[in-house]
Amino acid sequence: MSSEQRSFVRVQVSFPVEVRFEDTVILVDAPLNLSVKGVQVATEQEIPMGTIAQVRIFVSVETPILAQARVERIGDGKIAFEFLGVDFGSFDLLREIVRYNADDPDQADREFQAHCGLKKRVA
């Protein structure tokens, strides 16, 4: 997917990420990028396309962002997860982290306003 097709701003952050699926746990020092729609991590771990996983982004030990996600893209030692659902208490924190780290926070706000939750608004 090209960056022109992406609906949300992606940012670089330095929070540890944990991915859990089946009996596997993957720990990553920091994601490659993060948006309110998903996260991309660098890992050599193999995960099949479409796998549903539980993702934790450790903003702090007391306040992780919790999400259910699906493997959307795999390649070059990277896995991109699309968030299917974000814990109610985590979504505002996720949105604020993206906004705070975005090159253009106002653009991040405009993109979010053009969507209903994580889906594009239908006219």
N, C-alpha and C positions, 0 to 999 in steps of 0.2 A: 504494500500500500504506500503510495507516495505521500509526502508531507502535505501536498495540496488536497488530498482526499481526507486527511485526518480532521476530525471535528473539534479537537481540544488541544490546547497548548500543552507541550511536553516540557518538563523541567528536569534539571540535574539536582539530585539531593544526595545526602550522605547518611542515610538511615539503613541499618541492617534489615534484611528481608528474610522471612521464613516462608517456605512453600511446603505444604503438606498434601499428599495425595496417596491413596491406598496406604501402604505401610512405609512410605518413603518421606523423609524430611530433607529438604535442601535449605542450607543456610548460605546467604550471599551477603558480603560486607556492605554493598550499596547497589541500588538498581542503576541501570544505565540511563533510564529516564522514567518519569512518573507523570501521569495525567489523572484527571478525575475519571477517566474511562478505562485506564489500565496501567500496567507496569511492565517494563522490559528488564530482564536480568541476564547477566553473563554467567553461563554454567556449561559444563561439559556433560552434565547429567542428561540422560535421554528421557523425554516425556512425550508420549504420543499426542498427536494433534487431537484437539477436542477434549482432552482430559480435563475434568473438573477438579480444582484444587482449592484449598483454603490458603489464603495469603495473609500474612501479618507483616506490617511495615512498622518497625519499632522506632517511632518518633521519640518515645521514652519507654522505659520498662513498664511504667504504670499506665501508659496511654498508647497502646499499639492501634494502628488502623487495621481493622479486620474486614476482609472481603472474601467472597466466593468468586472464583475466576475460572476462565476456560483458556486453554492453550490455543492461541490464534495464529501465531507464526513461530517457526523454528528455523534456525540456520546460522551458520558461522559462529557457533558457540553462544548463541543468544536465544532466549525464549521470550516471546511477548504474550502476556496474559491480558485478556479482556475481562474487566470486572462485570460480573453478572448481578452482583448485589453487594452493597457496602453496608456494614453494620450501622444502624441508625445513629449511634453516637459518634461514629467515625467519619461520616460523610462531610460534615462541616469542617472538621479538622483537615481532611484531605483537600478540600476545595481551598481553604486558606493557605495551606502549604504550597499548592500550585500557584495561587495568586501571588503570594509573597516572593516566590522564586522566579516568576515569569519576567521576561525582558519587558513586556508590556502588560502590566496588571489590568489595565482598562480593557485590553483586547480579551484577556482571559475572562473578565466579567461579561463582556458582550457575547462571547461564545457560550458561556454558561446560560445566559438569559435567553439565547436562541434555542435552547433545548429544554425539554421537560424531563427532569432527572437526568438520565444518561442517554436518552433517545432524542433525536432531532424532532422539534415541534412540527406538527403537520398543519399546514395552512388551511 
